[in-house]
C-alpha cells in the first residue's frame, strides 16, 4: 500500500534540490538488478538516506541501515513543485516495482508447486509449500522504513 505525502517548505525548489543533493548518498536505480547489491555492499557499515533526483524535480529517497540488506524496502517517489511561499514535495511512500515483481514471481512458482502437489495427492507437501509461500510473501511485504522516511521528509520543512 502506498501513502500520499505532502510536505510544504519555505525553501525554493532549487534550494531544496541542493539540500537533497547534499544530504542524500547518490544512488541512481538502473535496470541492472545487481547494482543495488553493489551499493549495499559498498555502504555496508553506514546508515544513510540514499536516492537521487530524476529530471529536475522528481525525487527518489530510500533508507539504508548499517549491516542490513534492505534493498526492497519502501521509498519515497515524488516531485518538487514551486509554490508562492517556497516549494512543496508531493509523492508517495511505496515499495519499488522490483519488490512487487519478485512477489509475483514467488507467488507464481509457489502456486505451481502447490498445484503439482495437489495433483499428486501430496497434501503434506502442499501444506508445506503453502506455508513457505505465506511466510515469504509476508516477509517480502513487511516494512518498517515508512516512518523513518516520513520523519526525514518532515525534517525538510525547516
Buried (B, 14 or more C-beta within 10 A) or exposed (E): EEEEBEBBBEBBBEEBBEBBEEBBBEBEBEEEEEBBEEBBEEBEEEEBBBBBBEEEBEBBBBBBBEEEEBBBBBBBBBBBEEEEEBBBBBBBBBBBEBBBEBBEEBBEEBEEBBEEBEEEEEEEBBEBBBEBBEEBBEEBBEBEBBEBBBEBBEEBEE
